[in-house]
């Protein structure tokens, strides 16, 4: 791991918290009938989750960061 690992982990955690919040807000907006904004937020959350999955899969075996 590089010297930037703690910062990288903080950024990763913040992005996942944002995706979780966007998912919750998108779901609430959808229930209120604001489908356009809900879809935008949910798509953004999916992009973050997919990027995280690609990043975790791309790490060399044995160096996966803890969840």
MILO-730201 format. One record per atom (N, C-alpha, C, CB): atom name; x negated, y, z negated; residue number from 0; residue in one letter. Coordinates in Angstrom, 1 decimal, padded with zeros to 4 digits, m for minus. Glycine has a CB too. Example, Ala and Ser with C-alpha at 12.3 -4.5 7.8 and 13.67 -1.06 7.14 Angstrom:
<sites>
SITE at      X      Y      Z   i aa
SITE  N m013.2 m005.7 m007.8   0  a
SITE CA m012.3 m004.5 m007.8   0  a
SITE  C m013.2 m003.3 m007.8   0  a
SITE CB m011.3 m004.5 m009.0   0  a
SITE  N m012.8 m002.2 m007.1   1  s
SITE CA m013.7 m001.1 m007.1   1  s
SITE  C m012.9  000.0 m007.9   1  s
SITE CB m014.1 m000.6 m005.7   1  s
</sites>
This chain:
<sites>
SITE at      X      Y      Z   i aa
SITE  N m000.8 m001.2  000.0   0  x
SITE CA  000.0  000.0  000.0   0  x
SITE  C m000.9  001.2  000.0   0  x
SITE CB  000.9  000.0 m001.2   0  x
SITE  N m000.4  002.3  000.6   1  x
SITE CA m001.1  003.5  000.7   1  x
SITE  C m000.9  004.4 m000.5   1  x
SITE CB m000.8  004.3  002.0   1  x
SITE  N m001.6  005.5 m000.6   2  x
SITE CA m001.4  006.4 m001.7   2  x
SITE  C  000.0  007.0 m001.7   2  x
SITE CB m002.5  007.5 m001.7   2  x
SITE  N  000.6  007.0 m000.5   3  x
SITE CA  001.9  007.6 m000.4   3  x
SITE  C  003.1  006.7 m000.7   3  x
SITE CB  002.1  008.1  001.1   3  x
SITE  N  002.8  005.5 m001.2   4  x
SITE CA  003.8  004.5 m001.4   4  x
SITE  C  004.9  005.0 m002.4   4  x
SITE CB  003.2  003.2 m002.0   4  x
SITE  N  004.5  005.7 m003.5   5  x
SITE CA  005.6  006.1 m004.4   5  x
SITE  C  006.5  007.2 m003.8   5  x
SITE CB  005.0  006.7 m005.7   5  x
SITE  N  005.9  008.1 m003.0   6  x
SITE CA  006.8  009.1 m002.3   6  x
SITE  C  007.6  008.4 m001.2   6  x
SITE CB  005.8  010.1 m001.6   6  x
SITE  N  007.1  007.4 m000.5   7  x
SITE CA  007.9  006.7  000.5   7  x
SITE  C  009.1  006.0 m000.2   7  x
SITE CB  007.0  005.6  001.2   7  x
SITE  N  008.8  005.4 m001.4   8  x
SITE CA  009.9  004.7 m002.1   8  x
SITE  C  011.0  005.7 m002.6   8  x
SITE CB  009.3  003.9 m003.3   8  x
SITE  N  010.5  006.9 m003.0   9  x
SITE CA  011.5  007.9 m003.4   9  x
SITE  C  012.4  008.3 m002.2   9  x
SITE CB  010.8  009.1 m004.0   9  x
SITE  N  011.7  008.5 m001.1  10  x
SITE CA  012.5  009.0  000.1  10  x
SITE  C  013.4  007.9  000.5  10  x
SITE CB  011.5  009.3  001.3  10  x
SITE  N  013.0  006.6  000.5  11  x
SITE CA  013.8  005.5  000.9  11  x
SITE  C  015.0  005.4 m000.1  11  x
SITE CB  013.0  004.2  000.8  11  x
SITE  N  014.8  005.6 m001.3  12  x
SITE CA  015.9  005.5 m002.3  12  x
SITE  C  016.9  006.7 m002.1  12  x
SITE CB  015.3  005.5 m003.8  12  x
SITE  N  016.4  007.8 m001.8  13  x
SITE CA  017.2  009.0 m001.6  13  x
SITE  C  018.1  008.8 m000.3  13  x
SITE CB  016.4  010.3 m001.5  13  x
SITE  N  017.5  008.2  000.7  14  x
SITE CA  018.2  008.0  002.0  14  x
SITE  C  019.3  007.0  001.7  14  x
SITE CB  017.3  007.5  003.1  14  x
SITE  N  019.0  005.9  001.0  15  x
SITE CA  020.1  004.9  000.7  15  x
SITE  C  021.2  005.5 m000.2  15  x
SITE CB  019.4  003.7  000.0  15  x
SITE  N  020.8  006.4 m001.2  16  x
SITE CA  021.9  007.0 m002.0  16  x
SITE  C  022.7  007.9 m001.1  16  x
SITE CB  021.2  007.9 m003.1  16  x
SITE  N  022.1  008.6 m000.2  17  x
SITE CA  022.9  009.5  000.8  17  x
SITE  C  023.8  008.6  001.6  17  x
SITE CB  021.9  010.3  001.7  17  x
SITE  N  023.3  007.5  002.1  18  x
SITE CA  024.1  006.6  002.9  18  x
SITE  C  025.3  006.0  002.1  18  x
SITE CB  023.3  005.4  003.5  18  x
SITE  N  025.1  005.7  000.8  19  x
SITE CA  026.1  005.2  000.0  19  x
SITE  C  027.2  006.3 m000.2  19  x
SITE CB  025.6  004.8 m001.4  19  x
SITE  N  026.7  007.5 m000.5  20  x
SITE CA  027.7  008.7 m000.7  20  x
SITE  C  028.4  009.0  000.6  20  x
SITE CB  026.9  009.9 m001.1  20  x
SITE  N  027.7  008.9  001.7  21  x
SITE CA  028.4  009.2  003.0  21  x
SITE  C  029.5  008.1  003.3  21  x
SITE CB  027.4  009.2  004.2  21  x
SITE  N  029.2  006.9  002.9  22  x
SITE CA  030.2  005.8  003.1  22  x
SITE  C  031.4  006.0  002.2  22  x
SITE CB  029.5  004.4  002.7  22  x
SITE  N  031.2  006.4  001.0  23  x
SITE CA  032.3  006.7  000.1  23  x
SITE  C  033.1  007.9  000.6  23  x
SITE CB  031.8  007.0 m001.4  23  x
SITE  N  032.5  008.9  000.9  24  x
SITE CA  033.2  010.1  001.4  24  x
SITE  C  033.9  009.8  002.7  24  x
SITE CB  032.2  011.3  001.6  24  x
SITE  N  033.2  009.1  003.6  25  x
SITE CA  033.9  008.7  004.9  25  x
SITE  C  035.1  007.9  004.7  25  x
SITE CB  032.9  008.0  005.8  25  x
SITE  N  035.1  007.0  003.7  26  x
SITE CA  036.2  006.2  003.4  26  x
SITE  C  037.4  007.0  002.9  26  x
SITE CB  035.9  005.1  002.4  26  x
SITE  N  037.1  008.0  002.0  27  x
SITE CA  038.1  008.9  001.4  27  x
SITE  C  038.7  009.8  002.5  27  x
SITE CB  037.5  009.7  000.3  27  x
SITE  N  037.8  010.3  003.4  28  x
SITE CA  038.3  011.1  004.5  28  x
SITE  C  039.2  010.3  005.4  28  x
SITE CB  037.2  011.7  005.3  28  x
SITE  N  038.9  009.1  005.7  29  x
SITE CA  039.7  008.3  006.6  29  x
SITE  C  041.1  008.1  005.9  29  x
SITE CB  039.0  006.9  006.8  29  x
SITE  N  041.1  007.8  004.6  30  x
SITE CA  042.4  007.6  003.9  30  x
SITE  C  043.2  008.9  003.9  30  x
SITE CB  042.1  007.2  002.5  30  x
SITE  N  042.6  010.1  004.0  31  x
SITE CA  043.3  011.3  004.1  31  x
SITE  C  043.7  011.7  005.5  31  x
SITE CB  042.4  012.5  003.5  31  x
SITE  N  043.2  010.9  006.5  32  x
SITE CA  043.6  011.1  007.9  32  x
SITE  C  042.6  011.9  008.7  32  x
SITE CB  044.9  011.8  007.9  32  x
SITE  N  041.5  012.3  008.1  33  x
SITE CA  040.5  013.0  008.8  33  x
SITE  C  039.5  012.0  009.5  33  x
SITE CB  039.7  014.0  007.9  33  x
SITE  N  040.0  011.4  010.5  34  x
SITE CA  039.3  010.3  011.2  34  x
SITE  C  038.0  010.8  011.9  34  x
SITE CB  040.2  009.6  012.1  34  x
SITE  N  038.0  012.0  012.4  35  x
SITE CA  036.8  012.4  013.2  35  x
SITE  C  035.6  012.6  012.2  35  x
SITE CB  037.1  013.7  013.9  35  x
SITE  N  035.8  013.3  011.1  36  x
SITE CA  034.8  013.5  010.2  36  x
SITE  C  034.4  012.2  009.5  36  x
SITE CB  035.2  014.6  009.1  36  x
SITE  N  035.4  011.4  009.2  37  x
SITE CA  035.1  010.1  008.5  37  x
SITE  C  034.2  009.2  009.4  37  x
SITE CB  036.4  009.3  008.2  37  x
SITE  N  034.5  009.2  010.7  38  x
SITE CA  033.7  008.4  011.7  38  x
SITE  C  032.3  008.9  011.7  38  x
SITE CB  034.4  008.4  013.0  38  x
SITE  N  032.1  010.2  011.8  39  x
SITE CA  030.8  010.8  011.8  39  x
SITE  C  030.0  010.4  010.6  39  x
SITE CB  030.9  012.3  011.9  39  x
SITE  N  030.5  010.5  009.4  40  x
SITE CA  029.8  010.1  008.2  40  x
SITE  C  029.5  008.6  008.2  40  x
SITE CB  030.6  010.5  007.0  40  x
SITE  N  030.5  007.8  008.5  41  x
SITE CA  030.3  006.4  008.5  41  x
SITE  C  029.3  005.9  009.5  41  x
SITE CB  031.6  005.6  008.7  41  x
SITE  N  029.3  006.5  010.7  42  x
SITE CA  028.2  006.2  011.7  42  x
SITE  C  026.8  006.5  011.2  42  x
SITE CB  028.5  006.8  013.0  42  x
SITE  N  026.7  007.7  010.5  43  x
SITE CA  025.4  008.1  010.0  43  x
SITE  C  025.0  007.2  008.9  43  x
SITE CB  025.6  009.6  009.4  43  x
SITE  N  025.9  006.7  008.1  44  x
SITE CA  025.5  005.8  007.0  44  x
SITE  C  025.0  004.4  007.6  44  x
SITE CB  026.7  005.5  006.1  44  x
SITE  N  025.7  004.0  008.7  45  x
SITE CA  025.3  002.7  009.3  45  x
SITE  C  023.9  002.9  009.9  45  x
SITE CB  026.3  002.4  010.4  45  x
SITE  N  023.6  004.0  010.6  46  x
SITE CA  022.3  004.2  011.1  46  x
SITE  C  021.2  004.1  010.1  46  x
SITE CB  022.2  005.6  011.8  46  x
SITE  N  021.5  004.7  008.9  47  x
SITE CA  020.5  004.7  007.8  47  x
SITE  C  020.3  003.2  007.3  47  x
SITE CB  021.0  005.6  006.6  47  x
SITE  N  021.4  002.5  007.1  48  x
SITE CA  021.3  001.1  006.7  48  x
SITE  C  020.6  000.3  007.7  48  x
SITE CB  022.7  000.5  006.4  48  x
SITE  N  020.9  000.5  009.0  49  x
SITE CA  020.2 m000.3  010.0  49  x
SITE  C  018.7  000.0  010.1  49  x
SITE CB  020.8 m000.1  011.4  49  x
SITE  N  018.4  001.3  009.9  50  x
SITE CA  016.9  001.7  009.9  50  x
SITE  C  016.2  001.1  008.7  50  x
SITE CB  016.8  003.2  009.9  50  x
SITE  N  016.9  001.0  007.6  51  x
SITE CA  016.3  000.4  006.4  51  x
SITE  C  016.1 m001.1  006.6  51  x
SITE CB  017.2  000.6  005.1  51  x
SITE  N  017.0 m001.7  007.2  52  x
SITE CA  016.9 m003.2  007.5  52  x
SITE  C  015.7 m003.4  008.5  52  x
SITE CB  018.2 m003.7  008.1  52  x
SITE  N  015.6 m002.6  009.5  53  x
SITE CA  014.5 m002.7  010.5  53  x
SITE  C  013.1 m002.5  009.7  53  x
SITE CB  014.6 m001.8  011.7  53  x
SITE  N  013.1 m001.5  008.9  54  x
SITE CA  011.9 m001.2  008.2  54  x
SITE  C  011.5 m002.3  007.2  54  x
SITE CB  012.0  000.1  007.3  54  x
SITE  N  012.4 m002.9  006.5  55  x
SITE CA  012.1 m004.0  005.6  55  x
SITE  C  011.7 m005.2  006.3  55  x
SITE CB  013.3 m004.3  004.7  55  x
SITE  N  012.3 m005.5  007.5  56  x
SITE CA  011.9 m006.7  008.3  56  x
SITE  C  010.5 m006.5  008.9  56  x
SITE CB  013.0 m006.9  009.4  56  x
SITE  N  010.2 m005.3  009.2  57  x
SITE CA  008.9 m005.0  009.9  57  x
SITE  C  007.7 m005.1  008.9  57  x
SITE CB  008.9 m003.7  010.6  57  x
SITE  N  007.9 m005.0  007.6  58  x
SITE CA  006.8 m005.1  006.7  58  x
SITE  C  006.1 m006.4  006.8  58  x
SITE CB  007.3 m004.8  005.3  58  x
SITE  N  004.8 m006.5  006.7  59  x
SITE CA  004.1 m007.8  006.7  59  x
SITE  C  004.6 m008.6  005.5  59  x
SITE CB  002.6 m007.6  006.6  59  x
SITE  N  004.6 m009.9  005.7  60  x
SITE CA  005.1 m010.9  004.7  60  x
SITE  C  004.3 m010.7  003.4  60  x
SITE CB  004.9 m012.3  005.2  60  x
SITE  N  005.0 m010.6  002.3  61  x
SITE CA  004.4 m010.5  001.0  61  x
SITE  C  004.2 m009.0  000.6  61  x
SITE CB  003.1 m011.1  001.1  61  x
SITE  N  004.5 m008.1  001.5  62  x
SITE CA  004.4 m006.7  001.1  62  x
SITE  C  005.7 m006.0  001.1  62  x
SITE CB  003.5 m006.0  002.1  62  x
SITE  N  006.8 m006.7  001.1  63  x
SITE CA  008.1 m006.1  001.1  63  x
SITE  C  008.3 m005.3 m000.2  63  x
SITE CB  009.2 m007.2  001.2  63  x
SITE  N  008.8 m004.1  000.0  64  x
SITE CA  009.1 m003.3 m001.2  64  x
SITE  C  010.3 m003.8 m002.0  64  x
SITE CB  009.3 m001.8 m000.8  64  x
SITE  N  010.3 m003.7 m003.3  65  x
SITE CA  011.4 m004.2 m004.0  65  x
SITE  C  012.7 m003.4 m003.7  65  x
SITE CB  011.1 m004.1 m005.5  65  x
SITE  N  013.8 m004.1 m003.8  66  x
SITE CA  015.1 m003.5 m003.5  66  x
SITE  C  015.5 m002.6 m004.6  66  x
SITE CB  016.2 m004.5 m003.2  66  x
</sites>
